[in-house]
Amino acid sequence: MIFSFSVSVHAEEKKTFSIAYMGHFAPISQKTKGGGMEGILIDMMNEALGKRLGLSISHLCSDCQQKVTVCVGSATI
């Protein structure tokens, strides 16, 4: 299972947590016909990070021709 995380924190902005998943790994994570993501892992991240930590979450499909950037400390990979 492959996914990556990116956190963007600014004093005046709400924290955003971007997560990229494989889009063909049903029922864990899969791309919807509308281009969004659904599955058990997405539901778990929404509960743990969204509801419990209050983070804004962006779910991305890493195998859907999108560039995914991983930020580690002050470095971007």
Buried (B, 14 or more C-beta within 10 A) or exposed (E): EEBBBBEEEEEEEEBBBBBBBBBEBEEBBBBEEEEEBBBEBBEEBBEEBEEEEEBEBEBBBBBBEEEBEEBEEEEEE
